[in-house]
Amino acid sequence: MLNNAVEYAQWQRALNRQSTTQLIVAGQTMVDRAVIELLATDQFYGEVLTRLPRKRVALTSAFALTWQANRLVLHYSPVAIAQTFPRFDSLQAGLKHVALHVIWQHPLRYRQQVVQQQKLVTLATDLAVNQYVDGLPAGMTGLATVQPMVSEPLPIKADSAIYLKLLQQASTATEPSKPGAPAPTDHAKNRDQPSTGQRPAPRLIDDPSSWQTNAGQLSNPNLAASRIQQLTHDAWTQTMEVGRGLVAGKVVASLKLTHQPAALDLRRLIVRGIGQLPSGKKPSRARFNRRQPTRLELPGQISETRLDIQVYVDHSGSISDETLQYLLSQVATLTQAVTATITVKAFDAIVQPGQVYEVSLPQQIKFVRHGGGGTVYQAVFDDLAKRHRTNRTTLALILTDGRGEREVAPHGFTNVIWLLAQPTDRLSVQPVIGQVVTLRKGDTASD
């Protein structure tokens, strides 16, 4: 009978002494055995990893999730694995770490930000993942290593987007406000740069720089998102009940939300009504590099767009709890239909203060009721005007039962889609501003 722990220890010591071709090739066997053992001890994560194509390459980190034809591929380096993981169980923990990046779609969500803020993205995503992984080697990113970098207490087991925002704020606070301003103090430097002073930099399991789009390998983000969702869905379907019981609640919740059926073709609907505004640049082989046009191996840059979608969900008293849950599930499905950051707002007679949040994944939807009074659609249009949203840049989705006032002052904003919950619902606002669509099967009204 194979003793994976003993054989790994022998292989790891030998490779650290001398990296021969035979030992490097044997690294594939060690990774395969770790995945197989995960299938027995932590089945869901093992199922995710078996569905990821694996390729042995030379890396400075143990692993790297890369894009190939709009699909994630797991690259691994036997030399770096032997240097990073002292025991077989720590290798398994490292693979579980990688699987969680996939489940929470970090390579897709942060493919743009990692180009300019690689260090902060690495810290934020690793911190979110590592709190769900036991057995990692010492020195990995955790609350204790990141907390000194920010002034306020870090929330436990929060989404990576929350950690990234806190790190960005801390990083901005340590930068000089203008040329000639005094440099940050030693304390501030250490807070933003853990590799200085007495605090060593957290060690990396995988290199997130490979998440960025390059050479056209991520040409269709929506197809990539769909493939990740299908991968995790298939992995969950194949996981036995006893294995599902070992998966953390937040992970399970994200899987359940990810596969809510769409009531209609949300993507096509959004494309028809959405405005687009520039969102910086992205690498492209279709353009010459402006600074070094003679170097054909360097990509140029093209403008990238993002969708500005403002979603208003009716939380008034006429909306039952069941209907509210259904409306929110459709917002969760919307995050799958488009690659965008969506702003979600609760409203009844007013747009509820403090109940505004951004989502890009289904698990970020908050399935709780806020408000419960009467319905006033004018509050939505007042909020759009207050935020200086225009038809050219923004699409507003209003999820409601249609029962509100008859007349509203739209302040010139007409790029609206009303999503009614039931086939029998009718919009009270006349004349209709924008277009009206029914979510559940039945009659559909239009502008």
C-alpha positions as CSV (number, residue, x, y, z in Angstrom):
1,M,0.0,0.0,0.0
2,L,1.3,3.4,-0.9
3,N,2.3,5.8,1.9
4,N,2.0,9.1,0.2
5,A,3.3,11.1,3.1
6,V,6.5,9.1,3.3
7,E,7.1,9.0,-0.4
8,Y,6.5,12.7,-0.7
9,A,8.9,13.5,2.1
10,Q,11.6,11.4,0.4
11,W,10.9,13.1,-3.0
12,Q,10.8,16.6,-1.5
13,R,14.2,16.2,0.3
14,A,15.8,14.7,-2.8
15,L,14.6,17.5,-5.1
16,N,15.6,20.2,-2.7
17,R,19.1,18.7,-2.7
18,Q,19.4,18.3,-6.5
19,S,16.7,19.0,-9.1
20,T,17.2,16.2,-11.6
21,T,15.0,15.6,-14.5
22,Q,13.8,12.4,-13.1
23,L,12.7,14.0,-9.8
24,I,11.0,16.9,-11.6
25,V,9.0,14.5,-13.7
26,A,8.1,12.6,-10.5
27,G,6.5,15.9,-9.3
28,Q,3.5,15.1,-11.6
29,T,3.0,11.9,-9.6
30,M,3.0,13.8,-6.3
31,V,0.4,16.3,-7.5
32,D,-1.8,13.5,-8.9
33,R,-1.6,11.6,-5.6
34,A,-2.5,14.8,-3.7
35,V,-5.6,15.3,-5.8
36,I,-6.6,11.7,-5.5
37,E,-6.3,11.8,-1.7
38,L,-8.3,15.0,-1.7
39,L,-11.1,13.1,-3.5
40,A,-11.1,10.7,-0.5
41,T,-10.8,13.3,2.3
42,D,-12.3,16.5,0.9
43,Q,-14.1,15.3,-2.1
44,F,-15.6,18.5,-3.5
45,Y,-12.2,20.3,-3.8
46,G,-10.8,17.1,-5.3
47,E,-13.6,17.1,-7.9
48,V,-12.9,20.7,-8.8
49,L,-9.2,20.0,-9.3
50,T,-9.7,16.9,-11.4
51,R,-11.7,19.1,-13.9
52,L,-8.8,21.5,-14.2
53,P,-6.3,20.7,-17.0
54,R,-2.8,20.5,-15.4
55,K,0.5,21.3,-17.0
56,R,4.1,21.1,-15.6
57,V,6.0,24.3,-16.2
58,A,8.9,26.3,-14.7
59,L,7.5,28.8,-12.1
60,T,8.7,30.8,-9.2
61,S,5.6,29.8,-7.3
62,A,4.2,26.3,-6.8
63,F,1.1,26.9,-8.9
64,A,-0.4,29.4,-11.3
65,L,-3.9,29.6,-12.7
66,T,-3.7,30.7,-16.3
67,W,-6.1,31.3,-19.2
68,Q,-6.0,29.2,-22.3
69,A,-8.8,29.6,-24.9
70,N,-11.2,31.1,-22.3
71,R,-10.6,28.2,-19.9
72,L,-8.6,27.9,-16.7
73,V,-5.5,25.7,-16.7
74,L,-3.5,24.8,-13.6
75,H,0.3,25.2,-14.1
76,Y,2.6,23.7,-11.4
77,S,6.3,23.7,-10.8
78,P,7.7,20.6,-9.0
79,V,10.8,22.5,-7.8
80,A,8.7,25.3,-6.3
81,I,6.3,22.7,-4.8
82,A,9.2,21.0,-3.0
83,Q,10.4,24.3,-1.7
84,T,6.9,25.5,-0.6
85,F,5.3,22.4,1.0
86,P,7.4,20.5,3.6
87,R,4.8,17.8,3.9
88,F,2.2,15.9,1.8
89,D,-0.7,17.3,3.7
90,S,0.5,20.8,3.2
91,L,0.6,20.2,-0.5
92,Q,-3.1,19.1,-0.3
93,A,-3.9,22.3,1.5
94,G,-2.1,24.3,-1.2
95,L,-4.3,22.5,-3.8
96,K,-7.4,23.3,-1.9
97,H,-6.3,27.0,-1.8
98,V,-6.1,26.9,-5.6
99,A,-9.5,25.3,-5.9
100,L,-11.1,28.1,-3.8
101,H,-9.6,30.7,-6.1
102,V,-11.4,28.9,-8.9
103,I,-14.7,28.5,-7.0
104,W,-14.8,32.2,-6.2
105,Q,-13.7,33.1,-9.7
106,H,-10.8,35.2,-8.5
107,P,-8.8,34.8,-11.8
108,L,-11.8,36.3,-13.7
109,R,-12.9,38.9,-11.2
110,Y,-9.4,40.4,-10.7
111,R,-7.9,39.9,-14.2
112,Q,-7.7,43.7,-14.7
113,Q,-6.8,44.9,-11.3
114,V,-4.0,42.5,-10.9
115,V,-2.1,44.3,-13.7
116,Q,-1.8,47.5,-11.6
117,Q,-2.3,46.2,-8.1
118,Q,-0.8,42.7,-8.1
119,K,0.4,42.9,-4.5
120,L,-2.9,44.1,-3.1
121,V,-5.0,41.7,-5.1
122,T,-2.7,38.8,-4.0
123,L,-3.1,39.7,-0.4
124,A,-6.9,40.2,-0.6
125,T,-7.6,37.0,-2.4
126,D,-5.2,34.8,-0.5
127,L,-6.6,36.2,2.8
128,A,-10.2,35.4,1.7
129,V,-9.1,31.8,0.7
130,N,-6.7,30.9,3.4
131,Q,-9.2,31.3,6.3
132,Y,-11.0,28.2,4.8
133,V,-7.9,26.1,4.5
134,D,-6.2,24.1,7.3
135,G,-2.7,22.7,7.2
136,L,-0.9,25.4,5.1
137,P,2.8,25.9,5.7
138,A,3.9,28.6,8.1
139,G,4.2,32.1,6.8
140,M,1.2,32.1,4.5
141,T,-1.1,35.1,4.2
142,G,-3.6,35.4,7.1
143,L,-5.3,37.9,9.3
144,A,-2.2,38.2,11.4
145,T,0.0,39.1,8.5
146,V,-2.4,41.5,6.8
147,Q,-3.9,43.3,9.9
148,P,-0.7,45.4,10.5
149,M,-1.2,46.9,7.0
150,V,-4.6,48.5,7.7
151,S,-5.8,50.7,10.5
152,E,-9.3,49.2,11.1
153,P,-10.0,45.6,12.3
154,L,-10.3,43.2,9.4
155,P,-13.6,41.3,9.2
156,I,-13.3,37.5,9.6
157,K,-14.0,35.4,6.5
158,A,-15.2,38.3,4.4
159,D,-15.2,38.5,0.6
160,S,-11.9,39.3,-1.1
161,A,-13.4,42.5,-2.5
162,I,-13.8,43.9,1.1
163,Y,-10.2,43.1,1.9
164,L,-9.0,44.7,-1.3
165,K,-10.9,47.9,-0.6
166,L,-9.4,48.1,2.9
167,L,-5.9,47.5,1.5
168,Q,-6.4,50.1,-1.3
169,Q,-7.5,52.7,1.3
170,A,-4.4,51.9,3.4
171,S,-2.1,52.0,0.4
172,T,-3.5,55.4,-0.7
173,A,-3.1,56.8,2.8
174,T,0.6,56.0,2.8
175,E,1.3,57.7,-0.5
176,P,2.6,61.3,-0.6
177,S,-0.3,63.6,-1.6
178,K,1.8,65.6,-4.1
179,P,5.3,65.9,-5.4
180,G,7.6,67.3,-2.7
181,A,5.4,66.0,0.1
182,P,7.1,64.2,2.9
183,A,7.7,60.5,2.5
184,P,5.7,58.0,4.6
185,T,7.1,57.2,8.0
186,D,8.9,53.9,8.6
187,H,5.7,52.7,10.4
188,A,3.6,53.6,7.3
189,K,6.0,51.9,5.0
190,N,6.0,48.7,7.0
191,R,2.3,48.8,7.1
192,D,2.0,48.9,3.3
193,Q,5.0,46.8,2.5
194,P,5.2,43.7,4.7
195,S,8.6,42.7,3.1
196,T,10.4,45.5,4.9
197,G,11.4,45.8,8.6
198,Q,11.0,42.8,10.8
199,R,7.9,41.4,9.0
200,P,8.7,39.0,6.2
201,A,6.5,39.0,3.1
202,P,3.8,36.3,3.1
203,R,4.8,33.3,1.0
204,L,2.9,32.7,-2.2
205,I,1.2,29.4,-3.2
206,D,0.2,30.6,-6.6
207,D,1.2,33.6,-8.8
208,P,-1.9,35.8,-9.7
209,S,0.0,37.7,-12.4
210,S,-1.1,34.9,-14.8
211,W,-4.8,36.1,-14.2
212,Q,-4.3,39.1,-16.5
213,T,-5.6,38.8,-20.0
214,N,-2.9,38.4,-22.6
215,A,-2.4,37.1,-26.2
216,G,-6.2,36.8,-26.6
217,Q,-6.4,33.8,-24.2
218,L,-9.4,35.4,-22.4
219,S,-11.2,36.9,-25.3
220,N,-14.7,36.0,-24.0
221,P,-15.1,36.7,-20.2
222,N,-18.7,35.6,-20.2
223,L,-17.8,32.2,-21.8
224,A,-15.0,31.9,-19.2
225,A,-17.4,32.6,-16.4
226,S,-19.9,30.0,-17.7
227,R,-17.2,27.4,-17.9
228,I,-16.1,28.0,-14.3
229,Q,-19.7,27.8,-13.2
230,Q,-20.2,24.6,-15.1
231,L,-17.0,23.1,-13.6
232,T,-18.0,23.8,-10.0
233,H,-21.6,22.7,-10.7
234,D,-20.4,19.3,-12.0
235,A,-17.9,19.0,-9.1
236,W,-20.7,19.6,-6.6
237,T,-23.1,17.2,-8.4
238,Q,-20.5,14.4,-8.2
239,T,-19.7,15.1,-4.5
240,M,-21.4,12.6,-2.2
241,E,-23.5,13.8,0.7
242,V,-20.9,13.1,3.3
243,G,-18.4,15.1,1.3
244,R,-20.8,18.0,1.0
245,G,-21.0,18.2,4.7
246,L,-17.3,19.1,4.9
247,V,-17.7,22.2,2.6
248,A,-17.9,25.6,4.4
249,G,-21.3,27.3,4.4
250,K,-20.1,30.3,2.4
251,V,-18.8,28.0,-0.4
252,V,-22.1,26.1,-0.4
253,A,-24.1,29.3,-0.6
254,S,-22.1,30.5,-3.5
255,L,-22.7,27.3,-5.4
256,K,-26.5,27.3,-4.8
257,L,-26.8,30.9,-6.0
258,T,-24.6,30.4,-9.0
259,H,-27.0,27.9,-10.5
260,Q,-30.3,29.7,-10.1
261,P,-32.2,29.5,-13.4
262,A,-32.6,32.7,-15.3
263,A,-36.2,33.7,-16.0
264,L,-35.3,35.1,-19.3
265,D,-32.2,35.9,-21.5
266,L,-30.8,38.6,-19.2
267,R,-27.7,39.1,-21.2
268,R,-29.5,39.8,-24.4
269,L,-31.8,42.2,-22.6
270,I,-28.9,44.0,-21.0
271,V,-27.0,44.4,-24.2
272,R,-30.0,46.0,-25.8
273,G,-30.4,48.7,-23.2
274,I,-26.9,49.2,-21.7
275,G,-24.7,52.2,-22.1
276,Q,-21.0,51.8,-22.0
277,L,-18.2,53.9,-20.6
278,P,-14.4,53.6,-20.8
279,S,-12.7,51.6,-18.1
280,G,-9.0,52.1,-18.8
281,K,-6.9,49.9,-21.0
282,K,-6.1,46.2,-21.5
283,P,-3.3,44.5,-23.4
284,S,-3.9,43.5,-27.0
285,R,-1.7,41.9,-29.6
286,A,-3.8,43.6,-32.2
287,R,-2.1,46.9,-31.5
288,F,1.6,47.9,-31.5
289,N,3.2,49.0,-28.3
290,R,3.2,52.8,-28.5
291,R,6.4,53.2,-26.5
292,Q,8.4,50.4,-28.3
293,P,6.6,49.8,-31.6
294,T,9.5,47.9,-33.1
295,R,9.3,45.2,-30.4
296,L,6.6,42.9,-31.8
297,E,6.6,40.7,-28.8
298,L,5.2,43.5,-26.6
299,P,1.4,43.9,-26.7
300,G,-0.2,47.3,-27.3
301,Q,-3.3,48.6,-25.4
302,I,-6.9,49.1,-26.4
303,S,-9.8,50.7,-24.5
304,E,-11.9,48.4,-22.4
305,T,-15.5,49.1,-21.4
306,R,-17.5,48.3,-18.3
307,L,-21.2,48.2,-17.8
308,D,-22.8,50.6,-15.4
309,I,-25.9,48.8,-14.1
310,Q,-28.0,50.2,-11.3
311,V,-30.4,47.7,-9.9
312,Y,-33.3,48.8,-7.7
313,V,-35.2,46.0,-5.9
314,D,-38.6,46.7,-4.5
315,H,-38.8,45.9,-0.8
316,S,-42.2,47.5,-0.2
317,G,-45.0,45.9,1.8
318,S,-46.8,44.7,-1.3
319,I,-43.8,42.4,-2.1
320,S,-44.1,39.1,-0.3
321,D,-41.0,37.4,1.2
322,E,-41.2,34.7,-1.4
323,T,-41.4,37.3,-4.3
324,L,-38.5,39.3,-2.8
325,Q,-36.4,36.2,-2.6
326,Y,-37.2,35.4,-6.3
327,L,-36.4,39.0,-7.4
328,L,-33.1,38.8,-5.6
329,S,-32.3,35.4,-7.1
330,Q,-32.7,37.0,-10.5
331,V,-30.2,39.7,-9.6
332,A,-27.8,36.9,-8.5
333,T,-28.4,35.3,-12.0
334,L,-27.7,38.7,-13.6
335,T,-24.1,38.6,-12.2
336,Q,-23.6,35.5,-14.4
337,A,-25.1,37.0,-17.5
338,V,-22.7,39.9,-17.7
339,T,-19.1,40.6,-16.6
340,A,-19.7,43.8,-14.6
341,T,-19.9,45.3,-11.2
342,I,-23.6,45.8,-10.5
343,T,-24.9,48.3,-7.9
344,V,-27.9,46.9,-5.9
345,K,-30.2,49.2,-4.0
346,A,-33.3,48.5,-1.9
347,F,-36.2,50.9,-2.1
348,D,-39.8,51.3,-1.0
349,A,-41.0,54.9,-0.4
350,I,-37.3,55.8,-0.4
351,V,-34.0,54.3,-1.6
352,Q,-33.0,52.8,1.7
353,P,-29.9,54.5,3.1
354,G,-27.0,52.2,3.9
355,Q,-28.6,49.4,1.8
356,V,-26.5,50.0,-1.3
357,Y,-23.7,47.5,-2.3
358,E,-21.8,46.3,-5.3
359,V,-21.8,42.7,-6.6
360,S,-20.0,40.8,-9.3
361,L,-20.8,37.2,-8.0
362,P,-24.1,35.5,-7.0
363,Q,-22.9,34.9,-3.4
364,Q,-22.6,38.6,-2.8
365,I,-26.4,39.2,-3.0
366,K,-27.9,39.9,0.5
367,F,-31.1,37.9,0.9
368,V,-32.6,40.1,3.6
369,R,-35.6,42.5,3.6
370,H,-35.1,46.3,4.2
371,G,-38.0,48.6,4.4
372,G,-41.6,47.4,3.9
373,G,-43.5,50.7,3.4
374,G,-45.3,52.0,0.3
375,T,-43.8,52.0,-3.2
376,V,-42.6,55.3,-4.6
377,Y,-40.9,55.0,-8.0
378,Q,-40.0,58.7,-8.0
379,A,-37.4,57.9,-5.3
380,V,-35.5,55.8,-7.9
381,F,-35.4,58.5,-10.5
382,D,-34.4,61.1,-7.9
383,D,-31.5,58.8,-6.9
384,L,-30.4,58.5,-10.5
385,A,-30.4,62.2,-10.9
386,K,-28.6,62.7,-7.6
387,R,-25.9,60.3,-8.7
388,H,-25.6,62.1,-12.1
389,R,-26.5,59.0,-14.0
390,T,-27.3,59.5,-17.7
391,N,-28.9,57.5,-20.5
392,R,-25.5,57.4,-22.3
393,T,-23.7,55.7,-19.5
394,T,-26.1,53.8,-17.3
395,L,-28.9,51.2,-17.4
396,A,-31.4,51.1,-14.5
397,L,-33.2,47.8,-13.7
398,I,-36.2,48.1,-11.4
399,L,-37.4,44.8,-10.0
400,T,-41.0,45.3,-8.7
401,D,-44.6,44.2,-8.8
402,G,-45.5,47.4,-10.7
403,R,-47.7,48.8,-7.9
404,G,-46.8,52.4,-7.3
405,E,-47.7,55.9,-8.4
406,R,-49.1,56.7,-11.9
407,E,-46.8,59.7,-12.8
408,V,-43.1,60.3,-12.1
409,A,-40.6,63.0,-13.2
410,P,-37.8,61.0,-14.7
411,H,-35.4,64.0,-14.9
412,G,-34.6,63.0,-18.5
413,F,-33.5,59.4,-17.6
414,T,-35.3,56.9,-19.8
415,N,-32.8,54.0,-20.1
416,V,-34.9,51.8,-17.8
417,I,-36.0,48.2,-17.8
418,W,-38.9,47.3,-15.4
419,L,-38.7,43.7,-14.4
420,L,-42.1,42.6,-13.1
421,A,-42.4,39.6,-10.9
422,Q,-45.6,38.0,-12.1
423,P,-47.4,37.6,-15.5
424,T,-50.4,39.4,-14.0
425,D,-48.4,42.4,-12.8
426,R,-49.0,45.7,-14.6
427,L,-46.9,48.8,-14.2
428,S,-48.7,51.7,-12.7
429,V,-46.5,54.4,-14.3
430,Q,-48.1,55.8,-17.4
431,P,-46.9,56.5,-20.0
432,V,-44.2,53.8,-19.6
433,I,-40.7,55.0,-19.2
434,G,-38.3,52.6,-20.9
435,Q,-39.5,49.1,-21.4
436,V,-41.4,46.5,-19.3
437,V,-40.6,42.8,-19.1
438,T,-42.2,40.1,-17.1
439,L,-39.8,37.7,-15.3
440,R,-42.0,34.7,-14.8
441,K,-43.6,32.9,-17.8
442,G,-46.7,34.6,-19.1
443,D,-47.6,37.7,-21.0
444,T,-44.9,40.2,-21.7
445,A,-45.5,43.9,-22.0
446,S,-43.3,46.2,-23.9
447,D,-42.7,49.9,-24.5
